[in-house]
Amino acid sequence: MAEDEGVVVVNTHVPFEGNLPSTDLSIPYDEIGRSLDRLPGDKSARIAVYCKSGRMSAEAAGELVALGYEDVVDLEGGMDAWQRAGLPLEGA
């Protein structure tokens, strides 16, 4: 899904520990509500969020939904699950 056109992929993990390929933005989970200028203005845009384990991105996803975003996806298991699947991180 990260490679689908039109999906904005956001790393919400702090501190930085690498990115999944195709990551568009890094916004700390606890700053997502104050960073709307970096996110699509269209509330129907698809946004995929992730962090290391899933806790921070779940919080960010909830905040985005509360702010009116309609198509928010959270990567279950985060970067940990990604790496367990044998997939690489960038910049780690």
C-alpha positions in Angstrom: 0.0 0.0 0.0 2.9 2.4 0.7 3.8 2.3 -2.9 0.2 3.2 -4.1 0.0 6.6 -5.6 -1.9 9.0 -3.4 -1.1 7.3 0.0 0.8 9.6 2.4 3.1 7.4 4.6 4.0 9.0 7.9 6.6 7.7 10.4 5.4 8.8 13.9 8.1 7.1 16.0 10.3 9.1 18.3 13.3 8.9 18.6 14.1 8.3 14.9 15.1 4.6 14.3 14.7 4.4 10.5 12.0 4.6 7.9 10.1 2.1 5.9 10.7 2.5 2.1 8.3 5.0 0.6 7.9 7.1 3.8 6.8 10.6 2.9 7.0 12.3 6.3 8.3 11.9 9.8 6.0 13.6 12.3 6.3 12.6 16.0 3.1 11.0 17.2 2.6 13.6 19.9 2.9 16.5 17.4 0.6 15.2 14.7 -2.2 17.5 15.6 0.1 20.5 15.4 1.5 19.5 12.1 -1.6 19.7 9.9 0.2 22.0 7.5 2.4 19.1 6.5 -0.5 16.7 5.9 -3.0 16.7 3.0 -5.6 19.4 3.3 -8.1 16.9 1.8 -9.6 15.0 4.7 -10.5 12.1 2.5 -6.8 11.5 1.5 -5.4 8.1 2.5 -2.8 8.4 5.2 -0.8 5.4 6.5 1.0 5.8 9.8 3.5 3.6 11.6 6.0 3.6 14.4 8.3 1.0 15.9 5.8 -1.3 17.7 2.4 0.3 16.9 1.6 2.1 20.1 2.6 5.6 19.0 1.1 5.3 15.5 -2.2 4.1 17.0 -2.3 7.3 19.1 -1.5 9.4 16.0 -4.1 7.5 13.9 -6.7 8.2 16.6 -5.8 11.9 16.6 -6.1 12.1 12.8 -9.5 10.5 12.9 -10.6 12.9 15.6 -9.4 15.8 13.4 -11.7 14.6 10.6 -9.4 12.5 8.4 -11.5 9.7 6.9 -9.0 7.2 5.5 -6.3 6.5 8.1 -4.5 3.2 8.2 -2.1 2.1 11.0 0.6 -0.5 10.2 -0.1 -3.3 12.7 3.1 -4.2 14.6 5.0 -1.3 13.1 8.7 -1.4 12.1 9.2 -4.4 14.4 6.7 -6.5 12.3 8.2 -5.1 9.1 11.7 -6.3 10.1 10.4 -9.7 11.4 9.0 -10.2 7.9 12.6 -9.8 6.6 12.0 -6.3 5.1 14.6 -3.6 5.3 14.5 -0.2 7.0 16.1 2.9 5.4 18.4 5.3 7.3 18.5 3.1 10.5 
